[in-house]
Amino acid sequence: MDIEREIIGIDANFFRLGGHSLKAFVLQSRVHRELKVKLPLAETFKTPTVREMSEYILQAGKHSHALVEPVEKKEYYPLSSAQKRLYLLQQMDLNSTVYNMTFVLPIGKNIDRDKIQSSLRKLIARHESLRTSFIMVKDIPYQEIHDEVEFEVEGVAPPTYKGNHEVNEGKPHAGTIENFISPFDLSRAPLMRSGLIRFPDHNHILMVDMHHIIADGTSYTILAEDFMALYNQEELEPLKLQYKDFSQWQSRLFESGVIKEQEDYWFELYADAGQIPRLELPVDFQRPAVFTFAGDRYRFMLEKEDMLKFNHLAARNNGTLYMNFLAALNILFYRYTGQTDIIIGTGTAGRSHVDLERIIGMFVNILVMRNYPNGQYTYESFLKEVIANSFKAFDNQDVQFEDLVSRLNLERDPSRNPLFDISMVVQNFRQMTEREDLQLPGEKEDLPPVEYKKTISRFDMTFFIHEYEENLFITIEYYTGIFKEETIKRLA
């Protein structure tokens, strides 16, 4: 059938790999663009073969695909919803580095510093987000895109060694990196800095620090891939779109009422906003009156056998690892608190439109997943309910978290985040430091260890679930203003 060939042409890897949640989002977006059919996310799992999916598409009604188009050149442009959220948060504390995103990579010996700097400058020329600053016009923030910006790779003094211990004027090695990280002035571009530590043995560590308002986690991968291509003097295809085109498209999407149906879903889910219970976990310290972002991390893992069982249970119910973990967390916190109404926030890539896949920018949205665990369920029956609720939430993900919070008119509590205190992120990609194609071609002998870790927490707890090969690595980022490490260990 022609429709089957078209589906395979859109994303053959989805079927070859047996389907996956992140691949499903890409397939969903591409089917919408190429075939003008809005494919519910659940259908990508219920119809896991090309033939089954083609039968669904042939019976489905046509649904127009809103194109993201380049906007005309202006003096300044509107902010996206995610940028508005981060801009306001930064204005609350201009000296904060909570929303700095820092990448630290050992890159070895025989590194061409001039070539690194040249490649980073070309990267800034390619992506407008890296040349963007933020200005106020009549009390409204806008983004301003500069044709050119000055950019230099900074040289950073390395730690010195005494025996087996690292010393840098009495500071530990991690302190060298922490000193490099500093607040950004959002009115000055670029909102990115880079530093190179050169050790006496000629090894190097590359540091890149960016503000979250111009980039997200997916952007880091794009940045690394484009940087390596430029460093290796490869030609990159010109970008058809830039971030400002997305922010303008998003504004028009809201103004046109296209996502009203999605808004109705969320407002119905939180119709009782005034009575939404907060998760009252037992804590070690009295909650500070103002959230301080003080944090730490605790790591553990599920090994292959448990990982395979966990994935199989999800697949058997047409769900994903994410949905299974979400169900498990709900039950964990039900057991801790006895509460039967639990809200957990989750970050989504926010790139539901296929034309946005290769753009550096801040696309992430937060979905507030509400579920109702109680002692009458079996685990699998509750999992099925979580899966159904998750599909509904992801099919309505264009509604932005900050817009939902604003419309719900919630009473603000400076000691907590709005709506939820626990968040969760599932990642199934290889870390950049594990990818050989993203390594500079220098000697990698006796590379110095990188011991830097960012000691902040944006929520009471965030569960980072990293699926790699056949193991599941779990990191709990926790708020040290209320929790001790031993409490988190027991919970893990």
Helices and strands as residue ranges (DSSP letters): H 2-16, H 21-35, H 41-46, H 50-59, E 77-78, H 81-92, E 100-108, H 113-126, G 128-131, E 132-137, E 140-145, E 153-156, E 160-162, E 165-167, H 173-180, E 192-198, E 204-211, G 212-214, H 217-231, H 243-256, H 260-269, G 273-275, E 295-302, H 304-316, H 321-337, E 342-348, G 354-356, E 365-371, H 379-395, H 401-408, E 422-427, G 432-434, G 436-438, E 461-468, E 471-479, H 485-491
